[in-house]
Amino acid sequence: MRFLITAGPTREAIDPVRYLTNRSSGKMGYALANAAMKAGHEVVLISGPVNLPSPKGCNVLLVESARDMYTAVEKCIRETDVAIFSAAVADYRIAHPADTKIKKNSDELSLKLTKNPDILGSARQEFGFSGFLVGFAAETNNLEENAVGKLTEKGCDLIVANDVSRTDIGFDLDENEVTVFYKGGKSAAIPFGPKSDIAIKLIREIDGQISR
Ligand code: PMT
C-alpha cells in the first residue's frame, strides 16, 4: 500500500534568523516510515526540520512551516491508502514575521500569533481523503478524553495517544509508550519500548485493521 507519514516539528519564522518550534525530533515518524517500508509498503515521508538520516528507499519531502507541510500533504494525499500524522505541527504562527532581524531596542516585545491550518483536520473534508487515517495526540492531561475527542473531530480511524507529561517517553527520546484508540470505542496499550518497536507494532496494527 501507499503510505503518507508526517514527522518532526515545524518552524514558524519570527524574523530571518529566529523561529517558533517545539521539541519533536522526528524519531517516532521516521521509525514509522522505516517500519512501513520493511512491511513492504511505499512511503512518502513529509518531514519538518530534523537531524535524522532519510529512511532508505522512502520518498522524503522536507518542509519547514506548517503551511509548507499542509501544501505537501495536499499534493500527495490523493495517491495515498494510509495517512499517518505523527508530526508536531505548530498550532500558531507569527502573524507578521519581520523582513529584517528584530533589534533589541525595548525591554519587552510582543508577538502576535495567528492560527495555522489543521492538516490532519483537513484530510477528510478539504482533501477528500477516503483512505485509512491515523492521527496522533500529544497530551499532558485528560489523555483519553482529549485523544478520543481528536479521533472523532478529525475523522480518524484510529488515534495514537502519547502522554507527553512523562519524562521517560515522547518528545526527543528513543523510547515511547502509547495507547491506541479506535473509531467505535476499543483501545489497546502498546507498552514501553524503543520507538522502532512501537512503530513495528503500530504498522502491524494498521495492516491488521485494513485487512479485516
Ligand atoms: O518526534 P519525536 O521526538 O519522536 O516525538 C514524537 C511525538 C511526541 C511528536 C509524537 O509521538 C506525537 O505525539 N505527535 C503528535 C504531536 C502533536 O502535535 O499532537 P497534537 O495533539 O497537538 O495534534 C493532534 C494531531 O493533529 C496530530 O496527528 C498532529 O500531527 C495533527 N496536527 C496538529 C496541528 C495542526 N495544525 N495540524 C495537524 O495535522
Boltz pocket constraint, residues with backbone or C-beta under 6 A from the ligand:
constraints:
  - pocket:
      binder: B
      contacts: [[A, 6], [A, 8], [A, 9], [A, 23], [A, 24], [A, 25], [A, 26], [A, 27], [A, 28], [A, 29], [A, 66], [A, 85], [A, 86], [A, 87], [A, 88], [A, 89], [A, 90], [A, 91], [A, 116], [A, 117], [A, 118], [A, 119], [A, 120], [A, 121], [A, 134], [A, 135], [A, 136], [A, 137], [A, 138], [A, 139], [A, 150], [A, 160], [A, 162], [A, 164], [A, 170], [A, 171], [A, 172], [A, 173]]
      max_distance: 6.0
